[in-house]
Amino acid sequence: MIYFDANASEILRDVARDAVLATLDAAGNPASIHQAGRAARRILEQARTQVAALVGSQPEDVILCSGGTEANATAIRALGAGRVILTGATEHPSVLAASPDAERLPVHANGTLDLPALEAALSRTPSALVCLMLANNETGVIHPVEQAARLCRAHGALLHVDAVQAAGRVPIDMARLGATTLALSAHKLGGPQGAGALITSPGLPIAPLIAGGGQERGRRGGTPALPAIAGFGAAAADGSGAAHLAILRDRLERAAIDHGAIVCGGGPRLPNTSCLGLPGVRSETQVIALDLAGIAVSAGSACSSGKISASHVLTAMGFSDLAGCAIRVSLPWNATAADVDFFMAAYGALADRLAHGAPVPISAA
C-alpha cells in the first residue's frame, strides 16, 4: 500500500515509536511524589519542553491534551465566552462544531482568508475571538495569519490558530504569528494518536474544558497519556521538516493536470499537500479506484465519521462543481520518488478510464 493520506494521520516517525515503547514500562503517575512518579514527571516535562520548542514557546505555556480537537474546543470555550466568534469559512470541522453560531469569513478563490472581510467584521464586532487555521487540511493553503493577527490586535480581538496541519511541515514561531492560542496534534506530525497541545501566549489564564485533579496547572484534568505524550515530544524534536516533499508534490500535480485534473488552492501551501479535482468523477469513486490500485488517499477531512460529502472548503473557494469531485493527496514524511511514480501511473489510468464513464472494478477480496 502506498500511503498518501498523511493529513489524516502521519506515518509514525521512528524516534516517536522508540519514545512510546520506552515509556510503556514507566509505572509511575507524574502526579506522584515517589521515585516512580518523579521519573514519569521527567518524561512528561521533557516532552512539554520539546513541544514548546517546536513553536518557539515556553514549556509553562504548553497545555498537554488528547489532540487537536480538544485543543480547539478548549480555546474556543475559554476565549470565546462573552465574545462574538469569527471563523474562516474553510476551518476544520472541530472548530466549526465548537462555534456553531460563529460568523464565517469568506476566502478568496485561492483559499486564503479575505483580510478586508475580516477587518470589516472586526470593525462591527470589536473584542471578538477570531479562529483561523494556519494551513488548510484539504488544500494545504497557508493563511495570512500574521496579517490577521495585526488586525485582531488593532481591534482588541483574540486570535486562536489551528496549526495542526502546519506543525512539522513548515516553521512556526508563535510570537511572530501573533496568536493568542495555538493548537497542535501529535499524530499529524509523525507522533502517535492520542496526544496534542494547546499553546497559550505567556501567562494567559485558561479555564479547563475537562476539570480534574489539578493536572496541567489546573488547565486540563486527567492523568496524562504518558507514552503518547512522550512520542509527541520526540516527533516534535525530530526537526526533519517536509520542504523536500514539494518537489515530489509538484511532479505529481503536473502529471495529474496532464490527465485533466484541476489543482484546487493557490499561493503558499504546505509542501506535502495537493487537492486534485477531476471534473465529472465523484470523490468516492476516485478514492475507491485508487484504493483498489494500492494507494490510500482521502476525500476532504478525515474527521467526519467516515462520510464522504461535498467539501465545504472547496465550496467556500468557489469550486462548487468540483466540491464532490476532488481528492486530497498528502505525502508522508518518508514518501519517495518511486511512490510518486506509482501514484502517477495509477492516477493517469483511472482518470483516463473514469473520464469515459467506465465502472470501478470490484475487489476480488
N, C-alpha and C positions, 0 to 999 in steps of 0.2 A: 504493500500500500504506500503510495506517495501521499504524504500528509501535508496538504496546503490549506489548513484551517487553523493557523496559529492564533488568529484573533479571537477564536472561540476558546482555545486553550493551547498555550505554547507547549512545545515539547520540553520535557523536564531536562534541565541542564545537569551535567554530571556532578558539578560541585553542590548543587541543591540536593541531588539524590544522596550524596555522601553525607551531607549535613543531617538530612532526615534520618538516615539509618543510624548514624552515630548517636542521635538524640533519643531514639526509641528506647534505649536502655536506661535513660535517665528517670529514676523513680520519684524524684522529689517534686514537690509543688513549689513554684517560685515564690509563693507567699509564706512558705515555712521558713523558720529561722535556724533549723538544724543544718547539718553539713550537706545532706542531700538537697535540701531546699535551696541552700546558698549556691550549690553547683547549678541547679536548674535556673536560678536567677541570673547567673552569669551568662548562661546561654541566651536567655531572653534579652538581656541588656546588650549583648554583643549584636544580636540581630537588630535590635532597635537602632543601634549606632550605625549599622550597615545600611539600613533603610533610610535613615536621616541623611547620610552622606550621598545617597543616590540623587537627592533633590536639593542638596545644599542647605539642609535644615539642621536643627539641633535635636539630639535624642529626646529631650524633655518635651518636645513639641510633636512627638510621634505617638499616636494612639493606635495600638495594635488591635485588630479585629478580625472578622471572618472573611472579609473580601470587599470588593468594590461596591457591591450593592449596599452592604451595611454602612460603609464609609459615606456613600452618597446620602443615604437616608438619615444618618446621624447629623451630618452637616445641615441638611435642609430643615430637619426638625429643630435643631438648636439655633440656627442662624435665621431661619425664616419666621420665627414667632413674632407676630406683630408687624411683619413687613410684607409688602407686595413682592411676589416672586416672579422673576422674568427668566425664561429659559430659551435657549436656542431651539429652533424647530426640529433640528436633527439630533437632539440629545438621546442618550441611551435610555432604554425603557425603564431602568431603575430610577432615573432622575424624573422622568415624566410621571411615573407611578407615584413617586413621593411628593409630587407637586401638581396634583390634578387640576387645580384651579389657577395655575400659573398662566401668565400671558406668554404666548410663544412668539419669539422674534424671528423674522424671516432671514433666509440666507440667499446669497447670490447663486447664479447658475453653476458656479464652480464649487459650491458647497460651503464657502466661507461666510461667517456672520456678517450681516448688513449692519455696519457700525453706525451709520446715520439713523437707522431704525432704533438701535439701542440707545443712542443719545436722545432721540425724541421720547422714547419710553421713560428714560430716567428723568427727563425734564417734567414729565407728567406725574411720575411717581418717585420722588427722591427718597433716599434711605431704603431702597429696595434691596432684595437679595437677588443677584444675577447668578445663574448656573450655566456654565459654558464648558464643554469638553475641550481638552487641548487638541486631541486628534479623534476624528470620527471613526467608529468601529467598523463601518461598512465601506467607506470610500478611502479612508486614510487621510482625508483632508485635514490640514492643521489650521486651526482657527487663530485669528489675530488677538490672542489673549492679552498680550502686553498693552495693546491699544485699548482693548475693552476695560482693562484694569484702570487705566488712566481716566477713562470716562466715569467709571464707578467711583473713584476717589473724588473726582470733581463734584459729584452729586451726593456724596455721603453714603454710597451704596456699598454693600459687601459683595464679594465675589468668591463663589465656590467653583473650583476647577476639577473636573473628572479627567484625571491624567492616566487612567487605567491602561489605555492602548498605547500611549506615548512612552511610558516608562520602560527603560531598557532598549528603546529603539531610537530615540532622539534625546539629546542632552536636556535636562530640566534643572532650572535654578528657580526655586520658589520665590525668592526675594525679587529676582529680575522679572518674573511673571507678574508679581503684584497680587497674588492670590491671598484671600483670607484663609481659605482651607483648600486642601488638595487630596483627592482620593487615589489610592493605589491598590493593586491586586497582585498577589504573588504569582498566580498561575498564568497571567498574561505576559510575564517577563521571564518565564522559564523556571519558576518555583512550583511548589505543589499547590493543589487546590486546598482551600480552607483557611487561607490567611490573607490579610490585607492590612491597610493602614489609612487612617485619616491624619494628615499632617496639618497642623494649625500654624497660624502666624504666632510669633513669640508671645507667650503669656496669655493667649486667648482662652477665656473660660468656655468650656463646652459641657452642656448638660448631657448626661448619658442617655442613649436610646435604650440600652439594657442596663438596668440598675442591678447591683450585686454587692459583693463584699469589699468594695473599695479598690479593686484592681484598676490598673492604668490611671492611678491618681484620682480615682472616683469618676473617671470619664467613660469607662466601659467595664461592666461587671462580668464575672465569669472566669473560671480557670482558663488560662490561655492554652491554645493548641500548640504546645511547645515544639514538636517535630516539624509541623508545617511552618511555624514562625522561623525556626532555625533554617529551614530550606529557603524561605523567603529572603532572609538576610544574606545567605550565600549567593542566591541568584542576583540580588541587588548589587552585591560587591563584585560580581563576575566581570563586569565592565567591558565585555566584548562588543556590545552595541549591534547595530544592524545596518550601518551605512553601506556595507558591501553588497547587501541584497538589492539595492536599487538597480544595479547593472542587470541582475537576473530578472527583476520585475519588468524593466524596460524591454528586454528581449521578448519576454512572454507577451507583453502588450502589443508589440509590433506584429508578432505572429497572429495574435487574436484579431487585430484590426484587418489583417490581410484576408481573414475569413469572415468579415462582415460584422465584427464586434464593435461596440462603442464603449470607450473608456469614460466612465462617469466620475467626475471630480477633477478639478484642475488646481493650479497653483501649488504651493508647498504641500507635500504629502508624506506620509510615513514611507520609508524605503521598501517595506515588505508588502504593501497592500495595493490591490487592484480590484476595482469593481467593473465587471465586464457585462454590458448589456447586449443581448443577442435578439434583435427585433423579431417578434412573432413566435419565439420559443420560450415556453414557460420556465421559470426558475427551477421548479421542482423537477422538470424533465431533464434539464441540464445537470442538476445535482445527481440524479439517479443514473444518467448515462455515464457520467464521469466516475461515479462510484463503481459501476459495473466494469469500468476500464481500469480500476485500481487506483483511483485518485479521490482523495477526500477534500471537498470544498464545501462552502455553505451558501445559503441564500439569506443575506441580511444578518441580523443579530441572532446569536445562539441562545439568547435569554428570553425566548418566547414559547417555552414548554414544547419545543419540537415542532411548532407550527411554522408553515411557510405561507406567507401572505405578502401582499404588495408592500414594498418598502416605503415607510413614511419618510425616510431620508431622501430617497430619490424623488418622491412626490414633492417634497418641500423644495427641491432643487429645480423643479420644473420638468422632470423626466417622467411624466405621468404614463406615457406609452411604454416606458421601459421598467416601471416600478415593479412589475410582476415578471420581468424577463431578464433579470440580472443575477449574477452570482458574484460572490466575494472570494477572491483568491488571495490568501495571506500566507506568505512564505515563512517557515520557521527559521530559527537561528542557524540551523545546520543544513539548510537547503543547498543543493549542489546544481551545477550546470546540467548534469545528467538528469536530475529530477525535472528540471525545466524543459529539457528536450523531450522527455517522456510526456509531460503535460501538453506541450505544443503539438505533438503528433496526435494525441488523443483528442484534444480540443478541436483541431482542424478537421479531423474525421467526423466528429459529432456535429460540428457546425455545418459542414457540407451536407451531411445526411439529414439532419433535422430541419434545415432550411428548406428542404424539398418535401417535408411532411412525412418522412419515414418514421415508423414507430420505434420506441425504445425497446431493445430486446429484453426479455425476461430472464433473469439469472437462473441458471440451472440448479443453483443451491436452493 
